Amino acid sequence: MCFKGIKRQTVKKGRMETDKIASTYRKKNFWIIAGITLVILLLVLIIKKESLYGIVVFNSVFALFLSSTYIQIWKFIAKQFPARLSHFYLAASAIRLLLTFIVAVIGIMLLAKVKFELISFLLILSVYYISILVYDTMFFFFYEKNNRLNNK
């Protein structure tokens, strides 16, 4: 009887911990994307290219969408199938790369005639992609490292 209560508390604690980790990820990720957006907008102001505002906004919204979808799916997998998280990391990175590639191809088709905007779009998309990839890798590396240390 008392073992069931302990197991329920452990599961409940694990779910609350997962929610807390997801919340921390969301907050830090938002600030990273906001910081990148502000720096890029400052550069756009300096070079006086108003045509890049839409590109910056689109890329920041795309990065926020990918990251929020990523953490929602991570939270579900972490709660329901924690042993499968390593598979999730690989699959999610591949899907993120594929979606970014698709957006890049669409951007190339739409901006093919305007070289400066095309190069700017691809450069800005790359900055968001690489920054969030580095952040995700570091965040979840330390999460997994701490998780393994706590389980020993």
N, CA, C and O atoms as a GROMACS GRO file, in nm:
protein
  608
    1MET      N    1   0.082  -0.121   0.000
    1MET     CA    2   0.000   0.000   0.000
    1MET      C    3   0.085   0.126   0.000
    1MET      O    4   0.061   0.217  -0.078
    2CYS      N    5   0.185   0.131   0.086
    2CYS     CA    6   0.265   0.253   0.092
    2CYS      C    7   0.358   0.264  -0.029
    2CYS      O    8   0.399   0.375  -0.063
    3PHE      N    9   0.392   0.152  -0.095
    3PHE     CA   10   0.476   0.160  -0.214
    3PHE      C   11   0.402   0.228  -0.329
    3PHE      O   12   0.462   0.301  -0.408
    4LYS      N   13   0.271   0.205  -0.338
    4LYS     CA   14   0.192   0.269  -0.443
    4LYS      C   15   0.194   0.421  -0.425
    4LYS      O   16   0.206   0.495  -0.523
    5GLY      N   17   0.182   0.466  -0.302
    5GLY     CA   18   0.186   0.610  -0.274
    5GLY      C   19   0.319   0.670  -0.312
    5GLY      O   20   0.325   0.781  -0.366
    6ILE      N   21   0.428   0.598  -0.284
    6ILE     CA   22   0.561   0.647  -0.318
    6ILE      C   23   0.575   0.655  -0.469
    6ILE      O   24   0.628   0.753  -0.522
    7LYS      N   25   0.528   0.552  -0.538
    7LYS     CA   26   0.538   0.552  -0.684
    7LYS      C   27   0.456   0.666  -0.743
    7LYS      O   28   0.502   0.732  -0.836
    8ARG      N   29   0.337   0.690  -0.691
    8ARG     CA   30   0.254   0.801  -0.741
    8ARG      C   31   0.322   0.935  -0.718
    8ARG      O   32   0.321   1.022  -0.805
    9GLN      N   33   0.383   0.952  -0.600
    9GLN     CA   34   0.452   1.077  -0.571
    9GLN      C   35   0.570   1.095  -0.666
    9GLN      O   36   0.594   1.206  -0.713
   10THR      N   37   0.643   0.986  -0.694
   10THR     CA   38   0.758   0.994  -0.784
   10THR      C   39   0.713   1.032  -0.925
   10THR      O   40   0.775   1.116  -0.990
   11VAL      N   41   0.604   0.970  -0.972
   11VAL     CA   42   0.552   1.002  -1.106
   11VAL      C   43   0.505   1.146  -1.109
   11VAL      O   44   0.534   1.219  -1.205
   12LYS      N   45   0.433   1.188  -1.006
   12LYS     CA   46   0.384   1.325  -1.000
   12LYS      C   47   0.500   1.423  -0.996
   12LYS      O   48   0.497   1.526  -1.063
   13LYS      N   49   0.604   1.392  -0.918
   13LYS     CA   50   0.722   1.477  -0.908
   13LYS      C   51   0.792   1.485  -1.044
   13LYS      O   52   0.836   1.591  -1.086
   14GLY      N   53   0.803   1.369  -1.112
   14GLY     CA   54   0.866   1.366  -1.244
   14GLY      C   55   0.792   1.451  -1.345
   14GLY      O   56   0.853   1.518  -1.428
   15ARG      N   57   0.659   1.448  -1.339
   15ARG     CA   58   0.579   1.529  -1.433
   15ARG      C   59   0.592   1.676  -1.402
   15ARG      O   60   0.600   1.759  -1.494
   16MET      N   61   0.594   1.711  -1.273
   16MET     CA   62   0.611   1.852  -1.238
   16MET      C   63   0.750   1.899  -1.279
   16MET      O   64   0.768   2.012  -1.324
   17GLU      N   65   0.849   1.812  -1.262
   17GLU     CA   66   0.986   1.846  -1.302
   17GLU      C   67   0.994   1.866  -1.453
   17GLU      O   68   1.060   1.958  -1.500
   18THR      N   69   0.927   1.781  -1.528
   18THR     CA   70   0.924   1.794  -1.674
   18THR      C   71   0.860   1.926  -1.715
   18THR      O   72   0.909   1.994  -1.805
   19ASP      N   73   0.750   1.962  -1.649
   19ASP     CA   74   0.685   2.090  -1.677
   19ASP      C   75   0.778   2.207  -1.646
   19ASP      O   76   0.783   2.305  -1.720
   20LYS      N   77   0.851   2.196  -1.536
   20LYS     CA   78   0.944   2.303  -1.497
   20LYS      C   79   1.058   2.316  -1.598
   20LYS      O   80   1.098   2.427  -1.633
   21ILE      N   81   1.110   2.203  -1.644
   21ILE     CA   82   1.217   2.203  -1.744
   21ILE      C   83   1.166   2.265  -1.874
   21ILE      O   84   1.235   2.346  -1.936
   22ALA      N   85   1.045   2.227  -1.915
   22ALA     CA   86   0.987   2.281  -2.038
   22ALA      C   87   0.965   2.432  -2.025
   22ALA      O   88   0.988   2.506  -2.121
   23SER      N   89   0.922   2.476  -1.909
   23SER     CA   90   0.901   2.619  -1.886
   23SER      C   91   1.034   2.695  -1.892
   23SER      O   92   1.041   2.803  -1.952
   24THR      N   93   1.137   2.639  -1.831
   24THR     CA   94   1.270   2.702  -1.836
   24THR      C   95   1.321   2.709  -1.979
   24THR      O   96   1.374   2.811  -2.022
   25TYR      N   97   1.304   2.600  -2.053
   25TYR     CA   98   1.346   2.597  -2.193
   25TYR      C   99   1.275   2.707  -2.271
   25TYR      O  100   1.338   2.783  -2.345
   26ARG      N  101   1.142   2.715  -2.254
   26ARG     CA  102   1.063   2.814  -2.328
   26ARG      C  103   1.109   2.957  -2.300
   26ARG      O  104   1.126   3.037  -2.391
   27LYS      N  105   1.130   2.987  -2.172
   27LYS     CA  106   1.171   3.123  -2.134
   27LYS      C  107   1.307   3.158  -2.193
   27LYS      O  108   1.323   3.263  -2.256
   28LYS      N  109   1.405   3.071  -2.174
   28LYS     CA  110   1.539   3.099  -2.225
   28LYS      C  111   1.539   3.106  -2.377
   28LYS      O  112   1.605   3.192  -2.436
   29ASN      N  113   1.467   3.016  -2.441
   29ASN     CA  114   1.459   3.013  -2.587
   29ASN      C  115   1.395   3.142  -2.640
   29ASN      O  116   1.442   3.199  -2.739
   30PHE      N  117   1.290   3.186  -2.574
   30PHE     CA  118   1.225   3.310  -2.616
   30PHE      C  119   1.323   3.427  -2.609
   30PHE      O  120   1.329   3.508  -2.701
   31TRP      N  121   1.398   3.435  -2.501
   31TRP     CA  122   1.492   3.547  -2.485
   31TRP      C  123   1.606   3.538  -2.585
   31TRP      O  124   1.655   3.642  -2.631
   32ILE      N  125   1.648   3.420  -2.619
   32ILE     CA  126   1.753   3.405  -2.721
   32ILE      C  127   1.701   3.455  -2.856
   32ILE      O  128   1.769   3.532  -2.925
   33ILE      N  129   1.582   3.411  -2.893
   33ILE     CA  130   1.524   3.453  -3.021
   33ILE      C  131   1.497   3.604  -3.020
   33ILE      O  132   1.522   3.672  -3.120
   34ALA      N  133   1.446   3.656  -2.909
   34ALA     CA  134   1.421   3.800  -2.898
   34ALA      C  135   1.553   3.878  -2.910
   34ALA      O  136   1.557   3.981  -2.977
   35GLY      N  137   1.658   3.830  -2.846
   35GLY     CA  138   1.788   3.897  -2.854
   35GLY      C  139   1.843   3.897  -2.995
   35GLY      O  140   1.893   3.999  -3.043
   36ILE      N  141   1.835   3.782  -3.061
   36ILE     CA  142   1.882   3.773  -3.199
   36ILE      C  143   1.801   3.868  -3.288
   36ILE      O  144   1.857   3.938  -3.373
   37THR      N  145   1.670   3.870  -3.268
   37THR     CA  146   1.583   3.958  -3.348
   37THR      C  147   1.619   4.104  -3.327
   37THR      O  148   1.626   4.181  -3.423
   38LEU      N  149   1.641   4.144  -3.203
   38LEU     CA  150   1.677   4.284  -3.177
   38LEU      C  151   1.810   4.322  -3.239
   38LEU      O  152   1.824   4.431  -3.294
   39VAL      N  153   1.908   4.232  -3.231
   39VAL     CA  154   2.039   4.261  -3.292
   39VAL      C  155   2.026   4.274  -3.443
   39VAL      O  156   2.083   4.365  -3.504
   40ILE      N  157   1.950   4.183  -3.504
   40ILE     CA  158   1.933   4.189  -3.650
   40ILE      C  159   1.855   4.313  -3.690
   40ILE      O  160   1.888   4.377  -3.790
   41LEU      N  161   1.752   4.349  -3.613
   41LEU     CA  162   1.676   4.471  -3.644
   41LEU      C  163   1.763   4.595  -3.630
   41LEU      O  164   1.749   4.690  -3.707
   42LEU      N  165   1.852   4.595  -3.533
   42LEU     CA  166   1.946   4.706  -3.519
   42LEU      C  167   2.037   4.716  -3.641
   42LEU      O  168   2.062   4.826  -3.691
   43LEU      N  169   2.085   4.601  -3.689
   43LEU     CA  170   2.168   4.602  -3.810
   43LEU      C  171   2.090   4.650  -3.932
   43LEU      O  172   2.144   4.721  -4.017
   44VAL      N  173   1.963   4.610  -3.940
   44VAL     CA  174   1.878   4.656  -4.050
   44VAL      C  175   1.861   4.807  -4.045
   44VAL      O  176   1.862   4.874  -4.149
   45LEU      N  177   1.845   4.860  -3.925
   45LEU     CA  178   1.835   5.006  -3.910
   45LEU      C  179   1.964   5.075  -3.954
   45LEU      O  180   1.960   5.180  -4.018
   46ILE      N  181   2.077   5.016  -3.918
   46ILE     CA  182   2.206   5.076  -3.951
   46ILE      C  183   2.228   5.078  -4.102
   46ILE      O  184   2.274   5.178  -4.157
   47ILE      N  185   2.194   4.967  -4.170
   47ILE     CA  186   2.217   4.964  -4.315
   47ILE      C  187   2.102   5.025  -4.395
   47ILE      O  188   2.110   5.038  -4.517
   48LYS      N  189   1.994   5.063  -4.325
   48LYS     CA  190   1.880   5.132  -4.385
   48LYS      C  191   1.816   5.054  -4.499
   48LYS      O  192   1.796   5.106  -4.609
   49LYS      N  193   1.786   4.927  -4.471
   49LYS     CA  194   1.717   4.841  -4.569
   49LYS      C  195   1.583   4.798  -4.510
   49LYS      O  196   1.572   4.692  -4.448
   50GLU      N  197   1.482   4.880  -4.529
   50GLU     CA  198   1.349   4.853  -4.473
   50GLU      C  199   1.287   4.725  -4.529
   50GLU      O  200   1.199   4.666  -4.466
   51SER      N  201   1.331   4.682  -4.644
   51SER     CA  202   1.275   4.562  -4.706
   51SER      C  203   1.308   4.435  -4.626
   51SER      O  204   1.249   4.330  -4.648
   52LEU      N  205   1.402   4.446  -4.533
   52LEU     CA  206   1.442   4.328  -4.454
   52LEU      C  207   1.357   4.308  -4.329
   52LEU      O  208   1.366   4.203  -4.265
   53TYR      N  209   1.274   4.405  -4.292
   53TYR     CA  210   1.193   4.391  -4.172
   53TYR      C  211   1.102   4.268  -4.177
   53TYR      O  212   1.094   4.192  -4.081
   54GLY      N  213   1.037   4.250  -4.288
   54GLY     CA  214   0.949   4.134  -4.304
   54GLY      C  215   1.025   4.003  -4.296
   54GLY      O  216   0.976   3.905  -4.239
   55ILE      N  217   1.144   4.002  -4.351
   55ILE     CA  218   1.228   3.881  -4.348
   55ILE      C  219   1.267   3.849  -4.204
   55ILE      O  220   1.264   3.733  -4.163
   56VAL      N  221   1.304   3.951  -4.128
   56VAL     CA  222   1.343   3.930  -3.988
   56VAL      C  223   1.225   3.879  -3.907
   56VAL      O  224   1.238   3.784  -3.829
   57VAL      N  225   1.110   3.942  -3.924
   57VAL     CA  226   0.990   3.901  -3.850
   57VAL      C  227   0.952   3.758  -3.886
   57VAL      O  228   0.923   3.677  -3.798
   58PHE      N  229   0.951   3.726  -4.016
   58PHE     CA  230   0.917   3.590  -4.059
   58PHE      C  231   1.010   3.488  -3.996
   58PHE      O  232   0.965   3.386  -3.943
   59ASN      N  233   1.141   3.515  -4.001
   59ASN     CA  234   1.238   3.419  -3.947
   59ASN      C  235   1.225   3.403  -3.796
   59ASN      O  236   1.241   3.293  -3.744
   60SER      N  237   1.197   3.511  -3.726
   60SER     CA  238   1.183   3.500  -3.580
   60SER      C  239   1.056   3.422  -3.544
   60SER      O  240   1.058   3.341  -3.451
   61VAL      N  241   0.947   3.447  -3.615
   61VAL     CA  242   0.824   3.371  -3.590
   61VAL      C  243   0.844   3.224  -3.625
   61VAL      O  244   0.795   3.136  -3.553
   62PHE      N  245   0.914   3.196  -3.733
   62PHE     CA  246   0.944   3.057  -3.771
   62PHE      C  247   1.027   2.988  -3.663
   62PHE      O  248   1.000   2.874  -3.628
   63ALA      N  249   1.128   3.058  -3.610
   63ALA     CA  250   1.212   3.001  -3.503
   63ALA      C  251   1.130   2.975  -3.377
   63ALA      O  252   1.146   2.872  -3.312
   64LEU      N  253   1.042   3.069  -3.342
   64LEU     CA  254   0.955   3.050  -3.226
   64LEU      C  255   0.860   2.932  -3.245
   64LEU      O  256   0.837   2.853  -3.153
   65PHE      N  257   0.806   2.920  -3.366
   65PHE     CA  258   0.716   2.808  -3.396
   65PHE      C  259   0.788   2.675  -3.382
   65PHE      O  260   0.738   2.582  -3.318
   66LEU      N  261   0.906   2.665  -3.443
   66LEU     CA  262   0.982   2.539  -3.435
   66LEU      C  263   1.017   2.505  -3.291
   66LEU      O  264   1.004   2.390  -3.250
   67SER      N  265   1.061   2.602  -3.216
   67SER     CA  266   1.102   2.577  -3.078
   67SER      C  267   0.985   2.541  -2.988
   67SER      O  268   0.997   2.452  -2.904
   68SER      N  269   0.872   2.610  -3.005
   68SER     CA  270   0.757   2.578  -2.921
   68SER      C  271   0.700   2.440  -2.955
   68SER      O  272   0.657   2.367  -2.865
   69THR      N  273   0.700   2.404  -3.081
   69THR     CA  274   0.657   2.270  -3.121
   69THR      C  275   0.753   2.166  -3.066
   69THR      O  276   0.710   2.061  -3.017
   70TYR      N  277   0.881   2.194  -3.075
   70TYR     CA  278   0.985   2.102  -3.026
   70TYR      C  279   0.966   2.073  -2.877
   70TYR      O  280   0.969   1.956  -2.837
   71ILE      N  281   0.947   2.176  -2.795
   71ILE     CA  282   0.938   2.155  -2.651
   71ILE      C  283   0.805   2.089  -2.614
   71ILE      O  284   0.801   2.012  -2.518
   72GLN      N  285   0.699   2.116  -2.687
   72GLN     CA  286   0.572   2.049  -2.659
   72GLN      C  287   0.584   1.898  -2.683
   72GLN      O  288   0.537   1.818  -2.603
   73ILE      N  289   0.646   1.863  -2.794
   73ILE     CA  290   0.664   1.720  -2.825
   73ILE      C  291   0.762   1.658  -2.726
   73ILE      O  292   0.741   1.545  -2.683
   74TRP      N  293   0.868   1.730  -2.691
   74TRP     CA  294   0.964   1.679  -2.592
   74TRP      C  295   0.894   1.651  -2.459
   74TRP      O  296   0.916   1.547  -2.396
   75LYS      N  297   0.810   1.745  -2.417
   75LYS     CA  298   0.739   1.730  -2.289
   75LYS      C  299   0.651   1.604  -2.292
   75LYS      O  300   0.647   1.529  -2.195
   76PHE      N  301   0.581   1.583  -2.402
   76PHE     CA  302   0.496   1.464  -2.415
   76PHE      C  303   0.580   1.337  -2.408
   76PHE      O  304   0.546   1.244  -2.335
   77ILE      N  305   0.691   1.333  -2.484
   77ILE     CA  306   0.777   1.214  -2.487
   77ILE      C  307   0.840   1.192  -2.349
   77ILE      O  308   0.847   1.079  -2.302
   78ALA      N  309   0.885   1.299  -2.284
   78ALA     CA  310   0.950   1.287  -2.153
   78ALA      C  311   0.853   1.233  -2.049
   78ALA      O  312   0.894   1.159  -1.959
   79LYS      N  313   0.726   1.268  -2.060
   79LYS     CA  314   0.627   1.219  -1.963
   79LYS      C  315   0.582   1.077  -1.994
   79LYS      O  316   0.568   0.995  -1.904
   80GLN      N  317   0.558   1.049  -2.121
   80GLN     CA  318   0.499   0.921  -2.159
   80GLN      C  319   0.602   0.811  -2.189
   80GLN      O  320   0.583   0.696  -2.152
   81PHE      N  321   0.711   0.848  -2.256
   81PHE     CA  322   0.811   0.750  -2.300
   81PHE      C  323   0.953   0.801  -2.271
   81PHE      O  324   1.028   0.825  -2.366
   82PRO      N  325   0.992   0.817  -2.146
   82PRO     CA  326   1.123   0.876  -2.117
   82PRO      C  327   1.241   0.796  -2.172
   82PRO      O  328   1.347   0.853  -2.197
   83ALA      N  329   1.225   0.667  -2.190
   83ALA     CA  330   1.334   0.586  -2.244
   83ALA      C  331   1.359   0.615  -2.391
   83ALA      O  332   1.464   0.579  -2.445
   84ARG      N  333   1.264   0.678  -2.458
   84ARG     CA  334   1.274   0.707  -2.601
   84ARG      C  335   1.325   0.849  -2.632
   84ARG      O  336   1.323   0.890  -2.748
   85LEU      N  337   1.370   0.921  -2.532
   85LEU     CA  338   1.413   1.058  -2.556
   85LEU      C  339   1.531   1.067  -2.653
   85LEU      O  340   1.538   1.161  -2.732
   86SER      N  341   1.622   0.972  -2.648
   86SER     CA  342   1.737   0.978  -2.740
   86SER      C  343   1.690   0.967  -2.885
   86SER      O  344   1.747   1.032  -2.973
   87HIS      N  345   1.588   0.886  -2.910
   87HIS     CA  346   1.532   0.876  -3.045
   87HIS      C  347   1.464   1.008  -3.085
   87HIS      O  348   1.472   1.052  -3.200
   88PHE      N  349   1.399   1.069  -2.987
   88PHE     CA  350   1.332   1.196  -3.014
   88PHE      C  351   1.433   1.303  -3.055
   88PHE      O  352   1.409   1.376  -3.151
   89TYR      N  353   1.545   1.313  -2.983
   89TYR     CA  354   1.644   1.416  -3.014
   89TYR      C  355   1.692   1.403  -3.159
   89TYR      O  356   1.704   1.503  -3.230
   90LEU      N  357   1.718   1.281  -3.201
   90LEU     CA  358   1.765   1.259  -3.337
   90LEU      C  359   1.656   1.292  -3.440
   90LEU      O  360   1.681   1.363  -3.538
   91ALA      N  361   1.537   1.239  -3.417
   91ALA     CA  362   1.427   1.262  -3.512
   91ALA      C  363   1.389   1.410  -3.518
   91ALA      O  364   1.366   1.463  -3.627
   92ALA      N  365   1.381   1.476  -3.403
   92ALA     CA  366   1.341   1.616  -3.400
   92ALA      C  367   1.445   1.704  -3.471
   92ALA      O  368   1.408   1.798  -3.541
   93SER      N  369   1.573   1.673  -3.453
   93SER     CA  370   1.676   1.751  -3.522
   93SER      C  371   1.666   1.733  -3.673
   93SER      O  372   1.682   1.829  -3.750
   94ALA      N  373   1.640   1.610  -3.716
   94ALA     CA  374   1.626   1.584  -3.859
   94ALA      C  375   1.504   1.656  -3.917
   94ALA      O  376   1.511   1.713  -4.026
   95ILE      N  377   1.393   1.652  -3.845
   95ILE     CA  378   1.271   1.719  -3.892
   95ILE      C  379   1.291   1.870  -3.895
   95ILE      O  380   1.246   1.937  -3.988
   96ARG      N  381   1.357   1.924  -3.793
   96ARG     CA  382   1.384   2.068  -3.790
   96ARG      C  383   1.471   2.109  -3.909
   96ARG      O  384   1.446   2.211  -3.973
   97LEU      N  385   1.573   2.029  -3.938
   97LEU     CA  386   1.659   2.056  -4.053
   97LEU      C  387   1.579   2.051  -4.183
   97LEU      O  388   1.595   2.138  -4.269
   98LEU      N  389   1.494   1.952  -4.197
   98LEU     CA  390   1.412   1.937  -4.317
   98LEU      C  391   1.317   2.056  -4.333
   98LEU      O  392   1.304   2.111  -4.442
   99LEU      N  393   1.250   2.096  -4.225
   99LEU     CA  394   1.158   2.211  -4.232
   99LEU      C  395   1.233   2.340  -4.266
   99LEU      O  396   1.184   2.422  -4.344
  100THR      N  397   1.350   2.357  -4.207
  100THR     CA  398   1.430   2.476  -4.238
  100THR      C  399   1.474   2.475  -4.384
  100THR      O  400   1.474   2.579  -4.450
  101PHE      N  401   1.511   2.359  -4.433
  101PHE     CA  402   1.549   2.346  -4.574
  101PHE      C  403   1.432   2.380  -4.666
  101PHE      O  404   1.449   2.449  -4.767
  102ILE      N  405   1.314   2.332  -4.631
  102ILE     CA  406   1.194   2.361  -4.712
  102ILE      C  407   1.166   2.511  -4.713
  102ILE      O  408   1.135   2.568  -4.818
  103VAL      N  409   1.175   2.575  -4.596
  103VAL     CA  410   1.154   2.720  -4.589
  103VAL      C  411   1.260   2.793  -4.671
  103VAL      O  412   1.230   2.891  -4.738
  104ALA      N  413   1.384   2.745  -4.665
  104ALA     CA  414   1.491   2.808  -4.743
  104ALA      C  415   1.463   2.796  -4.893
  104ALA      O  416   1.483   2.893  -4.967
  105VAL      N  417   1.418   2.681  -4.938
  105VAL     CA  418   1.388   2.662  -5.081
  105VAL      C  419   1.272   2.753  -5.123
  105VAL      O  420   1.277   2.814  -5.230
  106ILE      N  421   1.169   2.762  -5.041
  106ILE     CA  422   1.057   2.851  -5.072
  106ILE      C  423   1.106   2.996  -5.077
  106ILE      O  424   1.067   3.072  -5.166
  107GLY      N  425   1.191   3.033  -4.981
  107GLY     CA  426   1.248   3.169  -4.982
  107GLY      C  427   1.330   3.196  -5.107
  107GLY      O  428   1.324   3.305  -5.163
  108ILE      N  429   1.405   3.097  -5.149
  108ILE     CA  430   1.486   3.111  -5.272
  108ILE      C  431   1.394   3.133  -5.393
  108ILE      O  432   1.422   3.217  -5.478
  109MET      N  433   1.285   3.058  -5.400
  109MET     CA  434   1.193   3.073  -5.512
  109MET      C  435   1.125   3.210  -5.511
  109MET      O  436   1.104   3.270  -5.616
  110LEU      N  437   1.089   3.259  -5.392
  110LEU     CA  438   1.019   3.387  -5.383
  110LEU      C  439   1.110   3.507  -5.402
  110LEU      O  440   1.069   3.610  -5.456
  111LEU      N  441   1.235   3.494  -5.357
  111LEU     CA  442   1.327   3.608  -5.360
  111LEU      C  443   1.437   3.594  -5.465
  111LEU      O  444   1.539   3.663  -5.457
  112ALA      N  445   1.418   3.508  -5.562
  112ALA     CA  446   1.524   3.479  -5.659
  112ALA      C  447   1.570   3.602  -5.737
  112ALA      O  448   1.687   3.609  -5.776
  113LYS      N  449   1.482   3.696  -5.761
  113LYS     CA  450   1.518   3.811  -5.845
  113LYS      C  451   1.588   3.922  -5.766
  113LYS      O  452   1.650   4.010  -5.825
  114VAL      N  453   1.578   3.917  -5.634
  114VAL     CA  454   1.636   4.024  -5.551
  114VAL      C  455   1.750   3.962  -5.470
  114VAL      O  456   1.728   3.905  -5.363
  115LYS      N  457   1.870   3.976  -5.522
  115LYS     CA  458   1.987   3.907  -5.465
  115LYS      C  459   2.014   3.944  -5.319
  115LYS      O  460   2.036   3.856  -5.236
  116PHE      N  461   2.011   4.074  -5.287
  116PHE     CA  462   2.043   4.116  -5.150
  116PHE      C  463   1.945   4.058  -5.049
  116PHE      O  464   1.986   4.010  -4.943
  117GLU      N  465   1.816   4.063  -5.080
  117GLU     CA  466   1.715   4.008  -4.990
  117GLU      C  467   1.727   3.856  -4.979
  117GLU      O  468   1.707   3.800  -4.871
  118LEU      N  469   1.759   3.791  -5.089
  118LEU     CA  470   1.776   3.646  -5.088
  118LEU      C  471   1.891   3.606  -4.996
  118LEU      O  472   1.876   3.518  -4.911
  119ILE      N  473   2.005   3.670  -5.014
  119ILE     CA  474   2.121   3.639  -4.930
  119ILE      C  475   2.092   3.673  -4.784
  119ILE      O  476   2.129   3.598  -4.694
  120SER      N  477   2.026   3.785  -4.762
  120SER     CA  478   1.990   3.825  -4.626
  120SER      C  479   1.896   3.724  -4.562
  120SER      O  480   1.914   3.685  -4.446
  121PHE      N  481   1.795   3.680  -4.638
  121PHE     CA  482   1.700   3.581  -4.588
  121PHE      C  483   1.772   3.454  -4.546
  121PHE      O  484   1.750   3.403  -4.436
  122LEU      N  485   1.858   3.402  -4.632
  122LEU     CA  486   1.929   3.278  -4.601
  122LEU      C  487   2.026   3.295  -4.484
  122LEU      O  488   2.041   3.205  -4.402
  123LEU      N  489   2.090   3.408  -4.477
  123LEU     CA  490   2.182   3.436  -4.367
  123LEU      C  491   2.107   3.446  -4.234
  123LEU      O  492   2.150   3.388  -4.134
  124ILE      N  493   1.997   3.518  -4.233
  124ILE     CA  494   1.917   3.534  -4.111
  124ILE      C  495   1.858   3.400  -4.069
  124ILE      O  496   1.859   3.366  -3.951
  125LEU      N  497   1.806   3.324  -4.165
  125LEU     CA  498   1.752   3.191  -4.134
  125LEU      C  499   1.860   3.102  -4.074
  125LEU      O  500   1.834   3.028  -3.979
  126SER      N  501   1.981   3.109  -4.128
  126SER     CA  502   2.093   3.029  -4.076
  126SER      C  503   2.131   3.070  -3.935
  126SER      O  504   2.161   2.985  -3.851
  127VAL      N  505   2.130   3.200  -3.908
  127VAL     CA  506   2.164   3.248  -3.774
  127VAL      C  507   2.065   3.194  -3.671
  127VAL      O  508   2.105   3.144  -3.566
  128TYR      N  509   1.936   3.203  -3.701
  128TYR     CA  510   1.835   3.149  -3.609
  128TYR      C  511   1.852   2.998  -3.593
  128TYR      O  512   1.851   2.947  -3.481
  129TYR      N  513   1.866   2.928  -3.703
  129TYR     CA  514   1.876   2.782  -3.698
  129TYR      C  515   1.996   2.737  -3.615
  129TYR      O  516   1.983   2.653  -3.526
  130ILE      N  517   2.112   2.794  -3.642
  130ILE     CA  518   2.235   2.752  -3.572
  130ILE      C  519   2.228   2.790  -3.425
  130ILE      O  520   2.268   2.711  -3.339
  131SER      N  521   2.178   2.910  -3.393
  131SER     CA  522   2.170   2.950  -3.253
  131SER      C  523   2.077   2.859  -3.174
  131SER      O  524   2.111   2.817  -3.063
  132ILE      N  525   1.961   2.829  -3.228
  132ILE     CA  526   1.867   2.743  -3.157
  132ILE      C  527   1.919   2.600  -3.151
  132ILE      O  528   1.897   2.531  -3.052
  133LEU      N  529   1.987   2.556  -3.254
  133LEU     CA  530   2.047   2.422  -3.251
  133LEU      C  531   2.152   2.412  -3.141
  133LEU      O  532   2.155   2.313  -3.066
  134VAL      N  533   2.237   2.512  -3.130
  134VAL     CA  534   2.339   2.514  -3.024
  134VAL      C  535   2.272   2.520  -2.887
  134VAL      O  536   2.312   2.448  -2.795
  135TYR      N  537   2.171   2.607  -2.873
  135TYR     CA  538   2.100   2.617  -2.745
  135TYR      C  539   2.035   2.485  -2.707
  135TYR      O  540   2.049   2.439  -2.594
  136ASP      N  541   1.963   2.423  -2.801
  136ASP     CA  542   1.898   2.294  -2.773
  136ASP      C  543   2.000   2.189  -2.731
  136ASP      O  544   1.978   2.116  -2.635
  137THR      N  545   2.110   2.183  -2.803
  137THR     CA  546   2.212   2.084  -2.773
  137THR      C  547   2.267   2.104  -2.632
  137THR      O  548   2.278   2.008  -2.556
  138MET      N  549   2.301   2.227  -2.598
  138MET     CA  550   2.356   2.254  -2.466
  138MET      C  551   2.252   2.230  -2.357
  138MET      O  552   2.282   2.169  -2.255
  139PHE      N  553   2.130   2.279  -2.376
  139PHE     CA  554   2.026   2.266  -2.276
  139PHE      C  555   1.996   2.120  -2.245
  139PHE      O  556   1.994   2.079  -2.129
  140PHE      N  557   1.974   2.042  -2.350
  140PHE     CA  558   1.936   1.902  -2.327
  140PHE      C  559   2.056   1.814  -2.293
  140PHE      O  560   2.038   1.709  -2.231
  141PHE      N  561   2.176   1.854  -2.331
  141PHE     CA  562   2.295   1.782  -2.286
  141PHE      C  563   2.306   1.791  -2.135
  141PHE      O  564   2.327   1.690  -2.068
  142PHE      N  565   2.292   1.913  -2.081
  142PHE     CA  566   2.300   1.930  -1.936
  142PHE      C  567   2.182   1.866  -1.866
  142PHE      O  568   2.197   1.814  -1.755
  143TYR      N  569   2.064   1.868  -1.927
  143TYR     CA  570   1.948   1.800  -1.869
  143TYR      C  571   1.974   1.650  -1.858
  143TYR      O  572   1.952   1.591  -1.753
  144GLU      N  573   2.020   1.590  -1.967
  144GLU     CA  574   2.046   1.446  -1.967
  144GLU      C  575   2.160   1.411  -1.871
  144GLU      O  576   2.154   1.309  -1.802
  145LYS      N  577   2.262   1.495  -1.866
  145LYS     CA  578   2.375   1.473  -1.776
  145LYS      C  579   2.325   1.475  -1.631
  145LYS      O  580   2.358   1.385  -1.553
  146ASN      N  581   2.248   1.576  -1.594
  146ASN     CA  582   2.195   1.586  -1.458
  146ASN      C  583   2.098   1.472  -1.429
  146ASN      O  584   2.094   1.420  -1.318
  147ASN      N  585   2.020   1.434  -1.528
  147ASN     CA  586   1.924   1.325  -1.511
  147ASN      C  587   1.996   1.194  -1.482
  147ASN      O  588   1.953   1.117  -1.396
  148ARG      N  589   2.105   1.168  -1.553
  148ARG     CA  590   2.183   1.045  -1.530
  148ARG      C  591   2.248   1.047  -1.392
  148ARG      O  592   2.250   0.945  -1.323
  149LEU      N  593   2.302   1.162  -1.352
  149LEU     CA  594   2.367   1.172  -1.221
  149LEU      C  595   2.265   1.152  -1.109
  149LEU      O  596   2.296   1.090  -1.007
  150ASN      N  597   2.144   1.204  -1.126
  150ASN     CA  598   2.041   1.189  -1.024
  150ASN      C  599   1.987   1.046  -1.015
  150ASN      O  600   1.940   1.004  -0.910
  151ASN      N  601   1.993   0.973  -1.126
  151ASN     CA  602   1.941   0.836  -1.128
  151ASN      C  603   2.040   0.735  -1.071
  151ASN      O  604   2.003   0.621  -1.042
  152LYS      N  605   2.166   0.775  -1.056
  152LYS     CA  606   2.267   0.682  -1.003
  152LYS      C  607   2.262   0.673  -0.854
  152LYS      O  608   2.340   0.599  -0.793
   0.00000   0.00000   0.00000
